[in-house]
Amino acid sequence: MKTQLNQEYEVPKPSEEMKTIIVSDLHGSIDSLYNVFNTYGFGENVKYVFLGDYSDRGPFGIEIIVFLCKLKIMNPQQFIMLRGNHEDHNEFTFFATQKELKAKYGDELKIEDLYEFFKALPLFCSVNGVLCGHSCFFTSLAQIFSLNRKVLNVKMDPDMYQMLWPLFNEVHRRADEFFSKHENIFKLFVRGHDFKRNGIEIVGKVVTIFGIKGYGTINQSAMIEVFEKDWFVRRI
């Protein structure tokens, strides 16, 4: 599985019948994950891209990670998992996820195994001209590919920190320059990271989605559906 993760940057191009579903932050909300699968299913005509932040805050973060990993092992081309800012040593410690892991799995699943998994996760992928990442990006592809994603403590690496913990305005500032350089390659950047009451915000070519329904207040969750020639928003 680690080899598969190291090779994943380009999701196979969707056809008119095939769709790729982009899902953002789940933060331990297994009900939100079930809503996604109940909506789209597991058929051969659907693929999934998850933008990271699988655990912390909610009570079922470890279960979500384990469940998605099992799905990926069974069908590695159907499920793409990216790294978010919570796939990090500091966040696991702050939210006591390590204690949750110990309480639920004992010695069967060790924290060191999850840390190795985090370091293997890709930071970005591309779906038919839609660039997917957890939060931010640099203004050139060369800078993106130069990132050291093996860093476990993101806040100790300035470049990784900018990618996974950016100021919201920084995302849009970089977007203008990035798309001016790569407009023939990419048409959109889909990200998560930030809570959106309506589940989505679209500013220019930057789309922010949020995957949890009822996150601390009344809100909707939103997914992006990518087809061969177009993309759509779906709230659930």
N, C-alpha and C positions, 0 to 999 in steps of 0.2 A: 504493500500500500504506500509506503514511503516513496518508492521509486515513481509510482503513479503521480503522487502529489508533486514531486519535483519536476515532472514533465508537463504539468497542466498550465497552459497559458491561453490556448485557443480552443474554444468550445466548437464542436462541429456545427457547420452552418445550418440553421433551421430551414426546412422546406415550407411550402404553403400549408401543408398538413401538420408539420412538426412545429412545436412551440417550446421555447425555453422560458422558464419561470424564474424570475430573480426575486429573492427573499432576503430581507435585511434582518436586523437585530431581533433575536428571540429572547435572550436574557432569561432563560429558565422557564419560559412560558410554553409548556408542552401543549396546552390547549390551542395556542396560536399555530403551532406546527401541525397539529392534527387538522386544523381548519384548512391549512394549505393543501394537505394531501387529500382531504375529503373533497376539496374543490376540484383538484386537477388529477388526482389518482396516480397510478404507477404504470400506465400504459406505455407502449413503445413510442408513442407520438409526443411524449413530454420529457423534457430534461429540466434539471434544477441547478441554479447557482445560488449558493448561500454566501452572504457578504460578511460573515463573522459575527462575533458577540453571541455565542451560543449559551453561555452560562452567566452566573452572578445575578443578584437581585431576586430572581424567581427561584422557586423551590426545586426545579427539575433540570437544572443545567447539565449535570453529569449524565442524566438519562438522555437528554437531547444529543449530547456529543456521542455517546455510545450508540444510540439508535442510528444516527446519521452515518457513523463509521460502518456499522453493519450493512446499511443499505449500499454504501459505496463499495464495500468489499464484494457484495453480491453483484453489483452492476456499476463498475467504476466510471463508465462513460455517461451514465445517466445523472450522476450526482457530483457536482463540483463544490468544494468547500474552500472558502477564502479565509484569511486571517483578519481578525479585527483587533481593536485595542484591548479587549478583555482576554484575548488569548496571550496572556502575559503573566509573568511571575508575580509582579506587584499586585495586579488586580486579583489574582487567585488568593493571595495572602490577605489583602484588604477585606475581601468579601467572605473570607473563611471558607472558600470552596475546597481547600485542601482538607479541612475537617469534615466537610460534607462527603468528600470522596472516601475518606477513611471510614466514616460511619456506615456508608452504604456498601462499599466493596471490600473493606478490610485490606488484605494483602493481595487480593486478586488483580486489582488495577492500581498501580503505583503512580504517584504524582510525577515521578521522573519519566514515565511512559507518556503522560499527557504533555509534558514539556517538550519531549522529542517530537511529538505529533504537532504541536504548535509551530515549532521551528521548520517543519516540513511543509506547512500550509503555504500555498501561493498567496501573493498579495493582490494580484490582478488577474483578470482573464478578459477575453474579448468574445462577444457573441454577435456575429454579423454586423460589425461596425459599432457595436455598443461596448464601450469600455466599462468594466465593472471593478469596483474596489470598495473597501470599507468606508473610506472617508475623503482622502485627498490624493494628489498626484503631483509629480514634477512637471515642468513645462516641456520636457523632451523625453522620448522613449529611452534614449541612452541613460539618462539619469534614473529612470524607473528600473531598468534592468541592472543597474549598478547597486541597488539596495542590498544590504546584508540582512536578509530575512531570518538568518540563524540567530539573531539577537533575541535573548529571552527576556531581558529587561528593557523594554522599548524606550523608556525615558532616559536611558544611558546612551542612546544612539541618536544624535540630532536629526539625521535624515529619516530614520524610522519614526521618530517622535513627530516630525512634521507630517508624515504620511497618515499616521493613525490618531493623532491628537491635534488636528489643526484648528485654527480659528475659522469660523464659517466664512468670513469675508476673504480669507486667504484662498479658499477653494475656488471662489468665483474669479478672483484676481488671476490665478494661474490658468483657469479655464480659457480665458480669452486668448492668452498666448499659446496655450497648448493646441487649441483647435485651429488657430491661424497657421500653425506649422503642420498639422496632421489632419486637415479637413478632408483630404482624399482617402484617409484610412478610417477615421472615427467620426461618427455623427452625434454621439451622445456619451455622457458619463453618468452612470447610475451608482449612487452611493447610499449608505445608511448613516449610522452614528448619531444623528440628531433626531430627537423626538419631534414628531409632527402630528398635531391634533387631528388633522384630516387624513393622516396616513401618508401624505405626499406633498412635496413642494417642487415646482418647476421654475427654475430661473435660467433663462437662456438654454444652453445645452447641458445644464447640470440638473439632474433629477435626484431628489432625496426621498427615500421611502423609509417607512418604519413598520416593522413586522408584528408588533404586539397590539392586540385589540384590548382596550380597557386598561391602559398602562397608567395607573395612578389616578386617572380621571377618565371621563368619557372621551374616547377617541376611536377612530377607525384605523385599521391596518390596510396597507396597500401593497400590491405586487406589480411587477412589470412583466408583461407577456411580450416576448420577442418572436416575430415571425420572419419569414424571408424578406418581405418587402416593407414591413411596418412594425410598430410597437404600440402597445396599449396599456392603459392603467386599469387595474381591477381592485376595487375595495371589497373587503370581506369582514 
